[in-house]
Each structure stands twice: as C-alpha cells, then as structure tokens.
C-alpha cells in the first residue's frame, strides 16, 4: 500500500525544502509546486491526502487555491501558511474552507500534529463527501441531537461538514437547546474523536482562578499550589476544548485567551517558558456575541478568531414535530432497566403546543416530574402540571405581615355633619339632629388564593421573579444583588444557572 501523498505549494525554495524533509521523515510522499499554475497541474493528475499552501505566491494568492480545492476536490483537506501576525488572513482562509493553518516561522511540532490530523480526516472521507458518508455510515447514528424536522436534518448535515475542518466553531442557541451536545458531535465525528473533549463553563470559574484553570500552574506559583497542575488547554491537547458561555469571560482573560489561540502555546502560572498545545476550539453562548462586541463587553479580535464558522441551534418551539421523538427517547432513558412510561395522545398534543422557553432541558424536567404522578405508566395532561398560559406570570405569594401604617394627620377643626350621631355608653347610636345615617355596607370577604398546581414550579417562578428584581435594582451587578438578597456570590450564581436567569441582551 502506497504512503499518503502531500502537495506543498510555496514560492520560497528554502521553506519548501524544510517542509519536504519533515514530511518525508514522517513516511509520506511529497510533491512540490512553486506557483498556483504548477499546483493546479498536480491536482489534475492525482489525489492528495493534504495540500499545504502559502498565502502569497508569485502568480496569485493561496486563498484562490483554497477556494478551488473546497469546490472541486471536496475530499482533499487544504491548510495555509500565513505570515507572522497575519491573524486576519488565517480567519479568511478558514472561512473559505481551509482545514487548518500554520504561522511563520513554521513550528515543526505543530506541522506534524496538523498533518496527522489531516491524514485522519482524509482517510475518513474516502469514497464520497462528508455529508454522503454521514447518511450511509453507522457513525451518523452516534449523533446526539435527535429529531426528524427539516431544521434538525440540516443541522446534522452541517455538523458532519464541520467535523472535517479544524476551524473554530461558534455555537449559538438558547439555554437548553443542546449546544454542548452539538459540540460533542462535532468532536466525535472529527479526526480528533479518539482524543479528549473538555467542556468548560466560563461563567462558573472565579476570575482570580481563571488563568490557572485554563493554562495550569507550577508548584509554588501561589499559596496553595502544592504541585504542578495542567490546565484545560493541556487536558484537551490533541482534542477539542469547548468554551461554554464564552460571553461571560472577563476582558482580562479574553486577552490571554486570544494570545493562546494565536500562538498555539500557553504558559503555566509561575513558569518561564511556553509550551505548545494542539487544541480545536469550539465556543458556545446564548448571547449575541456581535452585540457584546458593540457594548464593549467582548473583544472584537477574539470574536473574529472564535466566530470563524457559526452554527445556530433552533429552539424546540420551532420544531414541535420533534417533541414526540424526543419525549420517547427521554422516557426510555429515565426508565433505565424498568418499564417505560408512555404519553397519552392528549398529553402529547399539549406538549407540542407548549412554547418550551427552557427547550429540551425543560422537556426533560417536565417528563421526569410527570413520571412520578402517572398512573399505570401512562402520562396524562394533568400529570404534566403545565400552566394554561406559560406567558402569564404566576401571582406573587401573599406578602409577609408588615407593621400597620401610622394614621394620616387630619385637619382641625373637623366640620360636623348635618346629622351627627352620638355614641352611647353601650355602643349604640342616638341621633341628635335629623335622621340616623344608613349603616355602612359590610365588606365582602377576600377570596382565598388558589393553590398552585405544581408547588416546585410555582416556588421556582417566585424565586426567579425576586432574583430578577434584585438584579434589575443593581443594574445586573451580581455581587451587589447577592448582598441585597443575603446570599453569597456563589449561591446567587448557582440559583441563576438553575433558574435560567441571564442578563438581558
């Protein structure tokens, strides 16, 4: 069996020779071209496992070759070599369909890692396009995002295509829509599928610990650093790092993250030297990152590096046809080895009409609660404990007893009425002038407040409203809101995550 063949396209003879020697030592066959015209001749003659091209050539730009290969040779990954500091060119190439990029001066360890990843991708795509492979290959069955709606079929096709690239992906979707599942699918179907997948919730890490958590630290770097420790980048080396809720990163950490992405090197806290890392980045957020950039809460240069390819997840309310399929899968998982509960036709119809502000996560919670109330394993409408109108806010509970207000001051002297009653000693009234006034009508008793249909959901809504009021009062300063409510910052953050409370866009 012949070795994989690589095509190098560069007009610098010295760099071509360095790349050729490195790749030949890896046991690969290599062809070289000094121009776009020569590269096109090679591509017409044989199929390559990888094309590596410089961005600037004597007769044109490497981006032209990237576009041609992406359109005409869909199974051939192409990587670009960019000048030092030309981050914009790298982003442009990735958006045009480049598999990956290297910066000058080329680091040979990064070159080897990139070539090995490309070879795994190229080998997995033999015999057809990625989308076609997904439709025929059993690997398509491993996709975690379920549903047969047009939106979900299109989403899965996009995931299969994205798995062939190493370009950063920005996943946008509402809370509970499956952003992490989409990221895991991209990783699992990629050439890095057998390497680590590390998911990080950027909003759950204290700012003072972020650098150490992301990049690791040396023993003695700070109080409590008893041993050397790797960070998220080292843990994900060779695999994929998911930055969940990336919009919550503080600006100081965004600067350090940008450098790590551009240089593909990280420095542990307390270390003097950087170490290379090979990580594919996927970011996820429910917020509009472009709006965050305009508001000054997110760096524009980091936005461009992360948002090379955008993947938008549809909310569950836009694919109500998938509710039945999702409900069956959830009920089967919740049942475990025991008997599985089923939805009645009326319960399924109610679920399909529900707006699901919490998306699939809310569907899971509803079904888990309904299983506890279902009789004979059949979930009826009443077991779902859904409000008639999800848009209508629940009434607040009766307020705690408050001290009675002081009586209002009255102006003196008071004018006597035409028929002034005289109160007798026994509490009766005797009329001094005219007729006795008509007795005051009795006030009707206050109606007793209705009991909530679902106590846990009712209390969650009450807590959600109170926390939102505190956040609005402090202009979404979570530290101040926590003090206002008598909570620690960590307690408030936990409640906000549990109740799906986010800063308004």
C-alpha positions in Angstrom: 0.0 0.0 0.0 1.5 3.4 -1.0 2.0 6.2 1.5 -0.2 9.2 1.6 0.9 11.9 -0.7 1.1 15.6 0.3 1.3 18.6 -2.0 3.4 21.6 -0.9 2.8 24.9 -2.6 5.3 27.7 -1.8 7.5 30.0 -3.8 10.3 30.0 -1.2 12.7 27.2 -2.1 14.2 27.0 1.5 10.8 26.6 3.1 9.7 24.1 0.6 12.8 22.0 1.3 12.3 22.2 5.1 8.7 21.1 4.7 9.6 18.3 2.3 12.3 16.9 4.6 10.0 17.0 7.6 7.2 15.2 5.8 9.4 12.6 4.2 10.8 11.7 7.6 7.2 11.1 8.7 7.0 8.4 5.9 5.0 10.5 3.5 5.3 11.0 -0.2 5.7 14.7 -1.2 5.1 16.7 -4.4 6.2 20.4 -4.5 4.9 23.3 -6.6 6.3 26.9 -6.7 3.1 28.5 -8.1 -0.6 28.3 -8.4 -0.3 27.1 -12.1 2.0 24.2 -11.0 -0.3 23.3 -8.1 -3.3 23.0 -10.5 -1.4 20.7 -12.8 -0.5 18.4 -9.9 -4.2 18.4 -8.6 -5.4 17.4 -12.1 -3.0 14.4 -12.2 -3.6 12.7 -8.8 -5.5 12.9 -5.5 -3.7 14.2 -2.4 -4.2 13.5 1.3 -3.3 17.1 2.1 -2.4 20.3 0.3 -0.3 22.8 2.2 -0.1 26.2 0.5 1.5 29.6 1.3 -0.9 32.6 1.3 1.2 34.7 -1.0 2.6 33.2 -4.3 4.3 34.6 -7.3 1.2 34.3 -9.6 -1.6 34.8 -7.1 -2.9 34.2 -3.6 -3.2 30.9 -1.8 -6.8 31.8 -0.9 -7.6 31.2 -4.6 -6.3 27.6 -4.3 -8.3 27.1 -1.0 -11.5 28.1 -2.8 -10.8 25.9 -5.8 -10.0 22.8 -3.7 -13.0 23.4 -1.5 -15.2 23.5 -4.6 -13.6 20.9 -6.9 -11.8 18.5 -4.6 -14.1 18.2 -1.6 -12.3 15.2 0.0 -8.9 16.9 0.0 -8.1 19.0 3.1 -6.1 22.1 2.4 -4.1 24.1 5.0 -2.5 27.5 4.7 0.8 29.1 5.9 0.4 32.7 6.9 2.9 35.4 7.8 3.6 36.1 11.4 0.9 38.2 12.9 -1.5 37.9 9.9 -4.4 36.6 12.0 -6.9 38.1 9.6 -5.6 36.1 6.7 -5.9 32.9 8.7 -9.5 33.7 9.6 -10.3 34.5 5.9 -8.7 31.2 4.8 -10.7 29.2 7.4 -13.9 30.8 6.3 -13.1 29.9 2.7 -12.8 26.3 3.6 -9.3 25.7 4.8 -8.8 22.8 7.1 -6.2 24.5 9.3 -3.4 27.0 9.2 0.3 27.4 10.3 2.0 30.7 11.1 5.6 31.6 10.0 8.1 30.7 11.2 6.6 27.2 10.9 6.9 25.2 14.2 7.7 21.6 13.1 5.9 20.1 16.1 2.7 22.0 15.0 3.3 20.9 11.4 3.5 17.2 12.4 0.3 17.4 14.6 -1.6 19.2 11.9 -0.6 16.7 9.2 -1.5 13.7 11.3 -4.9 15.3 12.0 -5.4 16.0 8.3 -4.5 12.4 7.3 -7.1 11.0 9.7 -9.7 13.3 8.2 -8.7 12.5 4.6 -8.8 8.7 5.3 -12.3 9.0 6.8 -13.7 10.8 3.8 -12.6 8.4 1.1 -15.5 7.2 -1.0 -17.7 10.3 -1.0 -18.5 13.6 0.5 -18.8 14.0 4.3 -22.5 14.6 4.1 -22.9 11.4 2.0 -20.8 9.4 4.4 -22.9 10.6 7.3 -26.1 9.4 5.5 -24.6 5.9 4.9 -22.1 5.3 7.6 -23.1 3.9 11.1 -21.2 6.9 12.6 -24.2 9.0 11.7 -26.2 7.1 14.3 -23.9 8.3 17.0 -25.2 11.9 16.7 -26.7 13.0 19.9 -29.0 15.7 18.5 -32.3 13.9 17.6 -35.2 15.0 15.5 -36.6 14.5 12.0 -37.6 18.0 11.3 -36.1 19.9 8.4 -34.2 22.1 10.8 -32.6 19.2 12.6 -31.7 17.3 9.4 -30.0 20.5 8.1 -28.2 20.9 11.5 -26.8 17.4 11.4 -25.6 17.8 7.9 -23.8 21.0 9.0 -22.2 19.1 11.9 -20.8 16.4 9.6 -19.3 19.0 7.4 -17.8 21.0 10.3 -16.2 17.8 11.7 -13.9 17.6 8.7 -12.4 21.0 9.5 -10.2 22.2 12.3 -11.6 25.8 12.1 -13.1 27.3 15.3 -16.8 27.0 15.6 -19.2 29.3 17.4 -22.4 27.7 18.5 -25.3 30.0 19.3 -28.6 28.8 20.8 -31.0 29.4 23.7 -30.4 27.7 27.0 -31.3 24.1 27.0 -31.2 23.7 23.2 -28.2 21.3 23.1 -25.1 23.4 22.5 -22.8 21.0 24.3 -24.3 18.0 22.5 -23.6 19.7 19.2 -20.0 20.3 20.2 -19.6 16.7 21.3 -21.0 15.5 17.9 -18.5 17.7 16.0 -15.7 16.3 18.1 -16.8 12.7 17.9 -17.1 12.8 14.1 -13.8 14.6 13.6 -10.3 13.2 13.2 -9.9 14.1 16.9 -12.7 11.8 18.0 -10.4 9.5 19.9 -8.8 12.4 21.8 -10.0 14.3 24.8 -13.1 16.5 24.8 -13.0 19.1 27.6 -16.0 21.3 28.3 -15.5 24.5 30.4 -18.3 26.7 31.7 -16.6 30.1 31.5 -19.3 31.7 33.8 -18.7 29.3 36.7 -14.9 30.0 37.3 -13.9 32.7 39.7 -12.0 35.4 37.9 -9.0 35.1 40.2 -8.5 31.5 39.3 -9.2 31.6 35.5 -5.6 31.8 34.3 -4.5 28.9 36.5 -7.6 26.8 35.4 -7.1 27.5 31.7 -3.3 27.3 31.5 -2.2 25.3 34.6 0.4 26.3 37.2 3.8 25.4 38.7 4.3 24.2 42.2 4.7 27.2 44.5 3.3 29.7 42.0 0.9 30.9 44.6 -0.4 30.0 48.0 -2.0 26.5 47.8 -0.1 25.4 44.7 1.4 22.3 46.3 2.1 20.5 42.9 2.4 21.2 39.2 -1.0 21.0 37.5 -2.2 21.1 33.9 -4.9 23.4 32.8 -7.8 23.0 30.4 -5.6 23.5 27.3 -3.2 20.8 28.3 -6.0 18.4 29.3 -7.6 18.9 25.8 -4.3 18.6 23.9 -4.8 16.8 20.7 -8.6 17.1 21.1 -11.3 19.7 21.5 -11.9 22.4 24.0 -15.4 23.7 24.4 -15.7 27.2 25.9 -19.3 27.2 27.1 -20.9 30.6 27.9 -17.8 32.3 26.4 -19.5 35.7 26.6 -19.1 35.6 30.4 -15.3 35.7 30.1 -13.8 38.9 31.8 -11.9 41.2 29.4 -8.6 40.5 31.1 -8.9 36.8 30.5 -10.0 37.4 26.9 -6.6 39.0 26.1 -4.8 35.9 27.5 -7.0 33.6 25.6 -6.5 35.4 22.3 -2.7 35.0 22.6 -3.1 31.3 23.4 -5.2 30.9 20.3 -2.9 32.8 18.0 0.3 31.4 19.2 -1.0 27.9 20.0 1.2 28.0 23.0 0.4 28.5 26.7 2.4 29.5 29.7 1.6 28.0 33.1 1.3 30.3 36.0 4.7 30.5 37.6 6.5 29.1 34.5 9.1 31.0 32.4 8.6 29.2 29.1 5.6 28.5 26.9 4.6 25.0 25.8 2.8 24.1 22.5 -0.8 22.9 22.6 -2.8 21.4 19.7 -6.5 22.2 20.5 -9.5 22.7 18.4 -11.7 25.4 19.9 -15.5 25.4 20.0 -17.3 28.2 21.7 -20.9 28.4 22.8 -23.2 31.0 24.1 -26.9 32.0 24.3 -26.0 35.7 23.9 -25.4 37.7 20.8 -21.6 38.0 20.6 -21.7 40.7 18.0 -23.9 42.8 20.3 -21.5 42.1 23.2 -18.7 43.5 21.0 -20.6 46.6 20.3 -21.3 47.1 24.0 -17.6 46.7 24.8 -18.1 43.5 26.8 -16.3 41.3 24.3 -13.1 41.9 22.4 -13.5 42.2 18.6 -10.3 40.4 17.7 -11.2 37.5 19.9 -14.7 37.4 18.4 -13.2 37.1 14.9 -10.9 34.3 16.0 -13.8 32.3 17.6 -16.6 33.1 15.2 -14.9 31.6 12.1 -17.9 29.3 11.4 -21.2 29.9 13.1 -23.6 27.1 14.0 -27.1 28.2 15.1 -29.3 25.7 17.0 -33.1 26.0 16.5 -35.2 26.3 19.7 -37.6 23.5 20.4 -40.7 25.6 19.7 -39.6 25.9 16.1 -39.5 22.1 15.7 -42.6 20.9 17.6 -42.8 17.9 15.3 -39.7 16.5 17.1 -41.3 16.7 20.6 -42.8 13.2 20.3 -39.5 11.6 19.2 -37.6 13.5 21.9 -40.1 12.5 24.6 -39.8 8.8 23.7 -36.0 9.0 24.0 -36.1 10.8 27.3 -38.7 8.5 28.8 -36.7 5.5 27.7 -33.5 6.9 29.3 -35.4 7.8 32.5 -36.9 4.4 32.8 -33.5 2.7 32.8 -34.0 -1.1 33.1 -37.5 -0.6 34.4 -40.8 -0.3 32.5 -41.0 2.8 30.3 -43.8 5.3 30.8 -45.8 6.5 27.7 -47.6 9.7 26.8 -51.3 9.7 26.1 -52.4 11.3 22.8 -53.8 14.3 24.6 -50.6 14.8 26.7 -48.5 14.7 23.6 -50.7 17.3 21.9 -50.4 19.6 24.9 -46.6 19.2 24.9 -46.4 20.0 21.2 -48.3 23.3 21.8 -46.1 24.3 24.7 -43.6 27.1 23.9 -40.7 25.5 25.9 -38.7 28.6 27.0 -36.3 26.1 28.5 -36.1 23.9 25.3 -35.1 20.3 25.6 -33.9 20.7 29.2 -37.4 21.9 30.2 -39.0 18.9 28.4 -36.7 16.6 30.4 -37.8 18.2 33.7 -41.5 18.1 32.8 -41.3 14.4 31.9 -39.3 13.4 34.9 -41.8 15.1 37.2 -44.8 13.6 35.3 -43.4 10.0 35.7 -43.8 10.4 39.4 -47.6 11.2 39.1 -48.5 8.9 36.2 -50.9 6.0 36.9 -50.2 2.6 35.3 -47.3 4.1 33.3 -49.5 6.4 31.2 -48.8 10.2 31.4 -51.9 12.2 31.1 -52.4 16.0 30.7 -52.8 16.6 34.5 -49.5 14.7 35.2 -47.6 17.3 33.1 -48.6 20.1 35.5 -48.3 22.7 32.8 -49.9 26.1 33.2 -52.7 27.0 30.8 -50.7 30.0 29.6 -47.0 29.9 30.0 -46.7 33.6 29.1 -48.8 34.7 32.1 -46.7 35.2 35.2 -47.6 33.4 38.3 -49.1 35.5 41.1 -46.8 36.5 43.8 -47.4 34.9 47.2 -49.2 36.9 49.9 -46.7 39.3 51.5 -45.3 38.8 54.9 -47.1 40.6 57.7 -46.0 44.2 57.9 -46.5 46.8 60.7 -49.6 48.8 60.4 -49.1 52.3 58.9 -49.4 55.3 61.2 -52.8 57.1 60.9 -52.8 60.0 58.5 -52.9 63.5 60.2 -56.4 65.0 59.9 -57.0 68.8 59.6 -58.6 70.6 62.5 -61.3 71.7 63.3 -63.4 69.0 61.7 -66.8 70.2 60.4 -69.8 68.5 62.0 -72.1 66.6 59.7 -75.7 67.7 59.3 -76.8 64.5 61.1 -74.1 63.8 63.7 -74.6 60.6 65.6 -73.9 60.4 69.3 -72.3 57.2 70.6 -73.9 56.0 73.8 -72.1 54.2 76.6 -73.3 50.8 75.5 -72.0 51.3 72.0 -75.4 52.3 70.4 -76.1 55.5 68.5 -78.6 58.2 69.3 -79.4 60.8 66.7 -79.1 64.4 67.9 -80.1 66.1 64.7 -82.1 64.7 61.8 -82.2 61.0 60.8 -79.7 58.3 61.7 -77.2 57.6 58.8 -77.6 54.4 56.9 -75.4 51.6 58.2 -72.1 51.1 56.3 -72.3 48.1 53.9 -70.3 45.1 55.0 -67.1 44.4 53.0 -67.1 41.1 51.2 -64.5 38.6 52.5 -61.3 38.4 50.5 -61.2 35.3 48.2 -58.8 32.6 49.3 -55.9 32.4 46.9 -55.9 29.3 44.7 -53.4 26.6 45.5 -50.7 26.2 42.8 -50.9 23.1 40.6 -47.2 22.4 40.8 -45.6 23.7 44.0 -42.0 23.2 42.9 -42.5 25.1 39.7 -44.5 27.8 41.5 -41.8 28.4 44.0 -39.2 28.4 41.3 -41.1 31.2 39.5 -41.4 33.2 42.7 -37.6 32.9 43.4 -36.9 33.8 39.7 -39.0 37.0 40.0 -37.4 38.0 43.2 -33.8 37.5 41.9 -34.7 39.4 38.7 -36.0 42.3 40.8 -32.7 42.4 42.8 -30.7 42.2 39.6 -32.6 45.0 37.9 -32.3 47.1 41.0 -28.5 46.7 41.0 -28.3 47.0 37.1 -27.3 43.4 37.0 -24.4 43.7 39.4 -24.4 40.2 40.7 -22.2 40.9 43.7 -24.5 43.7 44.8 -27.6 41.7 44.1 -26.2 38.8 46.2 -25.6 41.2 49.1 -29.1 42.6 48.7 -30.7 39.1 49.0 -28.4 37.9 51.8 -26.7 35.4 49.6 -23.1 34.7 48.7 -22.0 35.4 45.1 -21.6 31.6 44.5 -25.1 30.9 45.9 -26.6 33.6 43.6 -24.7 32.3 40.6 -25.9 28.7 41.3 -29.5 29.9 41.5 -29.3 32.0 38.3 -28.0 28.9 36.4 -30.7 26.6 37.9 -33.5 29.1 37.1 -32.1 30.0 33.7 -31.7 33.7 34.6 -29.4 35.7 32.2 -28.5 39.3 31.7 -30.9 40.9 29.1 -29.5 41.5 25.7 
